[in-house]
Every structure is written in C-alpha cells, then in structure tokens.
Amino acid sequence: MSPFHRELSYVMDEKKHLSMNKKLLLLAITLPLSLASFSQQQWYKHNLDLTAGGGLQSIQFNPEKGDQKPLLGALIDANYRFMFNKHWGIGAGVGLGFYNARSVYDDLLISQDLVHEHNDEPYQFKAQFHNWKETQRMLDFEVPVQFYYLTPINEKWNFIGDLGAKLGIPVWNKYKIKDGTLKTTGYFEKATNIEYENLPQHGFDTYTYFSGKSDLRKIGATAFIDLGFLRHIRENRSLYLGAYFAYRFTNLATTSDDILYDGRTREYVGVMNSNFVDKAHALAAGVKIGLSFGFPNTYTRDSDKDGVADFYDICPETPMGVKVDTVGCPLDSDKDGVPDYLDQCPKTPEGLAVDSVGCPLDEDGDGVADYLDKCPQTPVDVKVDKNGCPLDSDGDGVADYLDKCPETIELL
C-alpha cells in the first residue's frame, strides 16, 4: 500500500472513531434525561398499592421429637406509599398472612407412670403414634412500615424495592390431625402383667382425629424485604410483579409443660401447646402481584405552567412562556449562570465571569470585556481599540488622551 493510501485509510478510521464517540456521548447525555422524563410521566407522590401473593408461608420450629415440614400459604396487603422524590419514599399499611406447617410423628412412644383412678393400682400408660400428621394453621393480621426505593428502567417499567418491619397479631389459629393413628394402652405389671387396650371407658383406645386451638403469643415483630417491578398500564395505574421474604424474629410459642397426649386428663393438646416446642417463628418467601394507583391531584399540578409538575420542579416560579429543562429551570445555553431569557450575551465562552445580564465583566467600562482587554485599567471615557488600549492615532507611543502633539509625523 502506498503512503498516500495508508494516510487516506488512517483518516477514514479516525472519522469513524470520532463518529462513534459522538454517538456514545449523545446516548450518555440523552439516556438520563429520557429516564427522568419516563419517571415524571408515570409516578406520583401519593400511591395506594394493593398486592396478593403466595409461596412458603410456614411456622418454623424444631420439635423435640418427630419432624416438622413447612407448607405453602398466602398473603394480601394494602399499603399507602408516600414518595419524597422520584426515588425515595416511606409507607405503611395493613395485611393478612396465612401460615401453615405440619408435624409428623412416626413410631413415637410417650409413657407415663400413673395410678388407676378406681383401684389405685400403679400402671404404665403408653401413647403410641404411627404416621401421625398434625397441621398447624395461623391467620396473622399485620401492620407494616417500610422505606421504598424506585428507579426507572425504561418508558414502561420501573424497579421498586422496600425494606421494613411489621407487627403481627394472630387473629385465628388451629391445629388438626390429617392422618395417622394414636393408640393408648395401659400396662399393669404388678396386678396382672397384662397390657390393656381397646377399653375406651378406661382411656385405652385408638384415635385418628383431634383438632383445637394453639396458644400463641398475641403480638410479634417481623422483618421483611420486597423486590419487584412496576409496569405502567394507564395514566395513574401500574401492574406490580415481585418477590418477598419475611422472618418473624419474635417467638410465637408459649412455654408449656403439657404432654402431647396426657394419660391423666385423656387430652391431646396439640404440638404447639406441648413441651415438644419452646421456640417457633414465622417464615415467608414467595411472589406477589398487584396494582398500584397514583393520586393525580398532587402529581399534575403545575403552578408556573412550564410543563414540569410541581413535584419535580426545582424552579417553581419560572415566568410564563420561558423555555425550561427537564427539572423546570430556565434554559442557560452558555452555562454562565444567567438564563437565556435574561442573557444579553447568549454566546459567552464557558467559564467566564459575567454580570447580571450575562455579559462578560468589563471593569474599566471601555466596551472591551476583561478576558480580551490588554489594558484593563483604561480611564473612563477614553476611546480604545479592539484590544481595550487607548487610541494612539499618530503611532508615536503616546495615547491620544495624553498626546499634546497628536499629529506627529512618523519618521521613515
């Protein structure tokens, strides 16, 4: 390749490189403005969020004997969200959480040394559980308080996350046997050396069903986090899709010395009411869907009629008819701190100090700006040249306003 063609190829490559840089620069400038515009079009200061969801909603505990299995549950929430600005807000609301769990006891034996109530004979009472499955259920009334973060992704979608805590009050709870058998017997070693069974009148029988209410603590605290997306569907409505995680760190269980099935009282008390459980917590993780409603009265108000809502307007008293930027402030094309509608020198070079009307400073008032003035201390009313220096018509080195011989002939 000849030197000429190499030079030509280099020039073309440089032009392509510069063109690509210009495109990237334009994208970097316009993207934040576009996102700000999307956010302004879609979101409101006051919002009502209605959601419902489901997933793992379980009462978690480690029974002294047997196994515990988490189950699925559901929740519904209604929250008021107040946005301080386009990104940050706080909220509060109410909700209901439905929690489930299951305890399984297979080949569990509980024995007690008792005395028969009629003949005072000592015997060993046995309660044998086979594939015994008890389901625990709880409906929790919840009052959440949270912080929000919101940011736009594109014209239709926004990311939203919240972190907070909520008080939980169990308003309904129940245990119920779903499967298995409980067989009770009495072994009278001293009297007859016989183990009696199938004598219901003496409390020795086979059972397959019990139900009752668990004795849970009345109030507790839960930490939670939600992460999701808002999809704009109408002027003030958005679809919410997200996921949640919550953990109730206060203990649900109450201290009890009761035996799961007591031979003395012939009563089944339920796992949560027995001495098998001393600690229990609620755990929730799942997905949610819902609707978000924005209240337009605070969002659409535009007091200075500049096209930017008051909620986002940093310059809320812009004069009528003045062009503004995305945050409602008058345009300042030359970035001199004086808006275009007041700027009498709209093309001032960047970085120069200007006066109240946007013109470069001219301290000696000779009509030549300081940044161009080579004689910055010219007396008042003295005529100057383009460099700001006093005129010297005869070129003798003495300024006209000082020259007593203004028509001196220049010597060749």
C-alpha angles and dihedrals in degrees: 000000000000121000089249093055092045090053092047091050091049091051092050091049091051091051091051091048092050091047091053091048090052091052092050091047091050091050092049090052099043100040097067090045091050092049091049089050092050091049092050092050095051113033136072139200095234119043140173115209119196116186141166130186150146147208134113104004104163144155104232123207139139108231117212088236132020129016134291123212126194119230138197124269143163144236142197127199139186115192136177112217123197116193117207089194139337093301114024133057147142132229148180136190150136134270148164126234123195112204130188138184138166132216120202125199118181121179092352116161124197116185132186132185105230141164119236111249096224106041101017091235115154117238142162115251115208130193112190120192120200120188087334112180121188121184120207120202132186134181110203125197106213134196111194129194117188150163119236135210120191131179132168122248099182140326094300107024133066131179115230130183134174136189127191151110135267139197115235126204118186104226096173135016137164143171123212136177111240102178145349138056136272114204121190124196140169124223113202102191100169099040105040107345087232130130108220123210139165092038102125092174087065095041096259108125146115119262131192104171139048133151136178148129126294118227102234131172111270099232138016144168127245131191116211145173130199126194122185153120135264117214113200109228104160140007094283103007132086136178116235123212119174153125132249141200126191136172126190103215096183117086117260095190125087122216112262138169093195119127116234090243114012117205092202096057097025088226133137107213103185128250097270091052094048135085088255091083128049100156131038133167135184117239125188132180127157148098132296137200128189151128130271121206122198121204106231099199093082096033102051099045110115108177098182094041094230095133096256117104117241090244090066100026113114091180102043097172102056112154116255115275097015115134114242140191127240093286095049100258122132114264118262105190098180094041094230095133095255115102118240095249090061098033113109090180102045096172101054111153112256118268099024121130111243139189128243093285095049100257123132114265118267106187097180093044095229094133094254115106116242093245089060099032113108090181102045096172102055112153117254118279094010112137114241139190127240090283093055095251123131114266119261103192098180093042094230094133094255117107115242093244089059099033113107090182101046095169100055110155115238111238117229 
